Amino acid sequence: MRKILPREGIVIPPRLMSLEDMMSYINEDELMEVTPKSLRLRKKFLCPHERKKASRAAG
């Protein structure tokens, strides 16, 4: 489970994960970008209102 922290000046460094670690960490509403030099996780729908609309359509 991920931690939810307040956004008041707290900077959390990125986690360094292998491809296998990311595959076990990813949620259904996220995408994994794989390039030769880096691995990134991001949300499928970047706008919060689009995420809400997609979650209603799926559920």
GROMACS elastic network, one bead per residue, 0.5 to 0.9 nm:
[ bonds ]
;  ai    aj funct       b0    kb
    5     8     6  0.86761   500
    5    10     6  0.80918   500
    6     9     6  0.84020   500
    6    10     6  0.74935   500
    7    10     6  0.60134   500
    7    11     6  0.83067   500
    8    11     6  0.88546   500
   12    15     6  0.87956   500
   17    20     6  0.79190   500
   17    21     6  0.56361   500
   17    22     6  0.61807   500
   17    39     6  0.82099   500
   18    21     6  0.51413   500
   18    22     6  0.63015   500
   18    23     6  0.86798   500
   18    39     6  0.81498   500
   19    22     6  0.51983   500
   19    23     6  0.62222   500
   19    24     6  0.88329   500
   19    34     6  0.85537   500
   19    39     6  0.73394   500
   20    23     6  0.51147   500
   20    24     6  0.64599   500
   20    25     6  0.87127   500
   21    24     6  0.53237   500
   21    25     6  0.62032   500
   21    26     6  0.87696   500
   22    26     6  0.59317   500
   22    32     6  0.79266   500
   22    39     6  0.83494   500
   22    40     6  0.86523   500
   22    41     6  0.78976   500
   23    26     6  0.55684   500
   23    27     6  0.88664   500
   23    32     6  0.81498   500
   24    27     6  0.85389   500
   26    29     6  0.82629   500
   26    30     6  0.63643   500
   26    31     6  0.76051   500
   26    32     6  0.77196   500
   26    41     6  0.74397   500
   27    30     6  0.55013   500
   27    31     6  0.82495   500
   27    43     6  0.89567   500
   28    31     6  0.80767   500
   28    44     6  0.88279   500
   29    42     6  0.87102   500
   29    43     6  0.59801   500
   29    44     6  0.56692   500
   29    45     6  0.76906   500
   29    51     6  0.81660   500
   29    55     6  0.86251   500
   30    41     6  0.66701   500
   30    42     6  0.54654   500
   30    44     6  0.50186   500
   30    45     6  0.81219   500
   31    40     6  0.82287   500
   31    41     6  0.57912   500
   31    42     6  0.54078   500
   31    43     6  0.59806   500
   31    44     6  0.57604   500
   32    39     6  0.70380   500
   32    40     6  0.56213   500
   32    42     6  0.64997   500
   32    43     6  0.87519   500
   33    38     6  0.80955   500
   33    39     6  0.57152   500
   33    41     6  0.62983   500
   33    42     6  0.77687   500
   34    37     6  0.81610   500
   34    38     6  0.62818   500
   34    40     6  0.66034   500
   34    41     6  0.89716   500
   35    38     6  0.52809   500
   35    39     6  0.63038   500
   35    40     6  0.86113   500
   36    39     6  0.82726   500
   42    45     6  0.86470   500
   42    46     6  0.80768   500
   43    46     6  0.57573   500
   43    51     6  0.85682   500
   44    51     6  0.79458   500
   45    48     6  0.74137   500
   45    49     6  0.87260   500
   45    50     6  0.59194   500
   45    51     6  0.53692   500
   45    54     6  0.81200   500
   46    49     6  0.87684   500
   46    50     6  0.72997   500
   46    51     6  0.71980   500
   47    50     6  0.53052   500
   47    51     6  0.64277   500
   47    52     6  0.88631   500
   48    51     6  0.50804   500
   48    52     6  0.63123   500
   48    53     6  0.87262   500
   49    52     6  0.50709   500
   49    53     6  0.62108   500
   49    54     6  0.86436   500
   50    53     6  0.50325   500
   50    54     6  0.61034   500
   50    55     6  0.85784   500
   51    54     6  0.51305   500
   51    55     6  0.61382   500
   51    56     6  0.86661   500
   52    55     6  0.51843   500
   52    56     6  0.63205   500
   52    57     6  0.87568   500
   53    56     6  0.52434   500
   53    57     6  0.63250   500
   53    58     6  0.87759   500
   54    57     6  0.50838   500
   54    58     6  0.61717   500
   54    59     6  0.85930   500
   55    58     6  0.51786   500
   55    59     6  0.60762   500
   56    59     6  0.52585   500
